[in-house]
Amino acid sequence: MNKEEILQQITWDSYGIGKITLFVPLFGQSLPFVFFVENADSPTLTDKMVACVEDILALKPEDILRVKELLWEECLFAFQVADYGVDILDGETVLQAHLREFEVANAEDAYQKSEVEEIHISHENEVFKGQYAEIKINTASDNYISVIVKNGQIIDFDDDGTYLGWFDQDEQDAHKKRKKTLGD
């Protein structure tokens, strides 16, 4: 999809936020793409923003395995650092109790119990070395995260509102922070 095709379909709100819904082959569904521009009074798409759309639309079917892997990692992390008030049965660890209660046993379950919400693309891409899109997902553990796509590759996930510049320095920045939190 080129810039002109996007501009013909996009709608802009009074805050300079643009929206368009496109079919994303990776997920087999249409999803809203949300564009955050620098100038709300004169919203425009940059070439880098358009390239991010193309990156998302070009993700390969096998990339879904990476998404599932990241959603599984998110569940394991969330259930170890947060208390959801789950009753722990005799012989269970806290993690096992949460996985049982949320009925998540593997990466496929984590994916099936998650909901892909939308794709975010920001004008901030212009200051980064890489080009970034965020796949916003409400996870099986009821967290809202960003799966980070950098230069057409799914690289990591982080909390909603993450600073994408961290991934210019280290594509595994958030992963390393999670490991540090868990003491790994």
N, C-alpha and C positions, 0 to 999 in steps of 0.2 A: 504494500500500500504506500503510495507516494504522498508527498506533502499536500498537493492539490486535492487529492481524494479525501484526505483527513479534513482539510479545511472546509470542504463542501459539506461535510456531515457534522462537524463539531458544533456544539452549542457552548456559549460562554455566559457565565453568570456575572453579576455586578462586582464580584471580587476578583475577576480575571481568572477564574477556574474554568477550564474547558473540559467537556465530557463528550465521549463518543463510545458507542458500544460496538465491539468487534468480536467475531468468532475467533476463539483461540484454540487451534487444533490440539495443543498439548492437553487441554482439559476437556475437549469435546463440547464446549459450550461458549456462548456469547458472554462477554464480560465487559463491564464499564472500564474504560481507560480514562483516568483523571489527570489532567495536565495543570501544573502549577507554574504560572509565568511570573516574570519579574515585574511587569508593568500592567496593572489591572486596567488602566485607562486605555491601553492600546495592546491588548493581548495578541501574541504571535507565537508561533512554533519555531523553534530553531531546528536546524538540520540534525543536530545531535538528538533532539527529542524524537524526531521522526525515525531516526536510526534505532532508537530504543523500541519503538513500536514494531519495527521490522524484526528486531532481535526476538521479541516475545512471540511474534507470529511464526518465526522460523525455528523455534525450539523443536527438537526432534522427539518422536514418541518415546524413545528410551530415556529422555530427560525426566519423565514422570517418576522413574525409580529414584532419582536424586531428590525430588520433592518429597516422596514418601520417606526416604531416609532422614531428611531434615525434620519432617513432622514427627517421626519416631524419636529422634534425638530431643526434640522440643518436649515431648511428653515425659521422657525419662528425666530430663532436667527439671521440668516444672514440678513433677511429683516428688523430687528429692529436695527442692528448696522451698516449697510452699506447703502449707497445711490446709487441705480442703475439708477437714473435719471428718475424715473417713475412719470408721471403726476398724481397728487392726485385729484380725483373728489370731488365735494362738499359732505360733510358728511362722507368722508372716512378718516380713519387713514392711516398713512404711511404704516403700516403693511398690512391693507386691500388692499391698492392700489397695493402693490407689489404682494400679493397673486393673485389679479385679473389679473395683467399684465402677470405674469408668469403662470397663469392658474393652480394654485395649491390650492386645497381646503381642502386636508386632507392627511393622511399618505399614502394612496394608490396612490394618484396623485404624491406625492413626490417621491415615489418609481418608478412609471412608467416613470417619467421624468428624472430619474437618470440613470447612466450607470456604472455598475460594471466593473472595468478595469482589476484588477489583484490582486494577493495575495502576500504580502511581508513577508519574514521570514528572520531574521537576526541572525548572530552569537552572537549578544549581549544578546540573551536569556540565554547564559551560566552564565552571572553575575546576572541575576534576579531570584527572588524566583519563580515567575510564568513562564509559557511558553506562548509566545505571537506570534500571527499572525496578520497582518493588512490587512483588505479587503479594497482596494483602490477604491473609488467611486467618479465619477464626478457627483455632485449633481444637483438637479433641479434649485438651485440658482447659478449654475455655479462655485461651489467651489470644490476643490479636497481634499477629506478628507480620514481619516483612521478610519474604524470601527474596534474596538479593540476586538480581541478574546483572552481571557485569560483562560488557562486550559480548553479549549473546550466550554467556555461560552462567548456569546456576551455581553460585559459589558458597552461600551461607544463608543463615537467617539471623534476625535480631528482633528486638522489641519494636513495636510500632514507634515511629519517631526517631529511629536510629539516624546517626550522622553518617552519610555515605562516604565522606572523605576518609574515614577510618579504613575503608576497604581499598582505597587507593594505595595506602601504605602496606596493608597486609590483608589479603583476601580471606583469611581465616581469623580475622580480628575477634569477632564475636564468639567463634568457636573456642578460641584460646581463653577468652574471658570466662566462658562457661566452665571449662575444664579447671581453671584456677579457682573459681567459686566452689567447685566440688572437691577441690584438693587433689586433683589428678596430676 
